[in-house]
Amino acid sequence: MKDTSDSTTIDQTLTALDNYVLLGKSGLRVSPLALGTMTFGEQWGFGNNKEVCKQIFDTYHEKGGNFYDTANVYTNGDSERFLGEYVADKRSECVIATKYSINTSMAEALSGKNVRSNPNAAGNHRKNMVESLDASLKRLGTGYVDIL
């Protein structure tokens, strides 16, 4: 008969948020599970209010989590604003990944809110990257992101 106490211990070790792993060749040590923040905010008609988001963030962080995933368009920027507020006093402990392929003006165009859109408001070209990153840094209230 197999001793399950050892496998339980192994499973707990593998899934512990503070059992940091190297993220590829970046040199960054991150939690084995990232906290996705797509539903940080209610701008899309679903998601969580600021108080619930803070509770989610605090629980993840208290358990040792340090890897946060967001994007410039998540909940029209609220995701980055909330996350920036939550990590402000612990920024050096946190690894923040954000994305930029579609920016808010393109998202508005796709939703029908802005019929005249900027043809360069999407894509992975330099112009969109620089403009989107600048806006993300302002929303996050930080001078850098760890992964783009």
N, C-alpha and C positions, 0 to 999 in steps of 0.2 A: 504494500500500500504506500502511495506517495505521500510524503510529508508536505502538506500545503503551507505550513508556517513559513518555510523558506521561500516559496514562490510568492507568498503575500508580501514578505519583506522586500523581495526583489522588485515586485510590481510597484510598491510604495516608493522605493528608491528611484525607479525609472520615471515615475510620474510626479515626484516632488518638484514644486516650482523652483526651489532653490538648488536643484541639481543641474547647475548651469552647463551648457554645451557650447562648443565653438560654432559660430555661425559661418559656415563655409570657410573661405580664406580671408574673411573680414577681420579676424582677430578678436571680434566681439564675443563675449560670453553672455548667453541669453538663456532665459527659462526655456524648458523643452516645449512649453505651450505659450503662445502669444495671446494677449488679450486684444481681441478685435473690437474696435469701437464704432463700427458702422451704425449701430443703433444708439449711440450717445447723442441724444436729441430727438425731438419729435417733429421736426420740420417736414418730414415725408409722410406724415399721417400715421406713423407707427414709430416704435422705439421707446426710449425711456426718458423721463424727465431728469433734470440736473441732480436732484437728490438721490434718485435710484442709481444713476451713473456713478455718483461719488461713492455710494456704498459698494458697488461692483468693483470700482477701482481700488478702494481701501482694502477690501477682502483679498483681492488678487495680490496687491502689494505687500500686505501683512504676511501672506503665505510665502513670500519670497519672489513673487513674479516681478520681472523687470523689462519685459519685451512687449511693446505696445504698437499695434497696427492701426493706422488711420489713413485717410485720403482727403485731398483738398475738397472733394465734392460731397463727402459723407455728411448727410443732414445739413446741406448748404453751408458747411463750414463750422457748424456747432460742435461736431465731433472734435475737431482740432482745438477750438476755443475751450471746451470743457477739459480736454486732456491737458492742454497747456496750463490751465489753472491748477489742475490736480498735481502735476509734476513740478510745479514752479520751485518748491523748496527742496526738491530731491532730484533735480535734473541730472546730476552727474551719476546717479544710480540707475537711471532709466535709459533704455534703448528704444528710440522712436523711429518707426518706419512709416513713411507716407508715400503717396503716389500722386501722379500728376497728369496722366494722359488726357483726361477731359477736365477742363476747368469750369468754373461756375457759369460763365456766360454760355458755353456750349451746352451744359446741362440744362440751362433755362431754355435754350433753343430747342433741344430735344423734347422738353416737356411742353412746348408750345407757349411758354411765358414770354419769350423774346424771339419774335419772328425774324428780326434782322440780327444775325449772329456774326461774330468774327470768324472768318474762314480759317484763321490760324489759332483758334482757341482749343484745338485738340491736336493730339499727336505727340510724338516724342522728340520733336525738333527742339533746337536750342532755345528759340524764342519762347515757346510754351513752357519749357522747363524753367527758365530764368524767372518768368512772370509768375508761374504757379508756385515755385519754391519761395519767392519773395513773399507772396500772399500767405502761404502756409506758415512761414516763420513768424509773420506778424500775428496770425491767429494763435499759434502755439506759444507766442511770447518768449521765444528762444532765439539764439543766434545760429543754431545749427540743428540739423536732423542727422541721425546716425545712418539711416538707409533711405535711399530715394529710389 
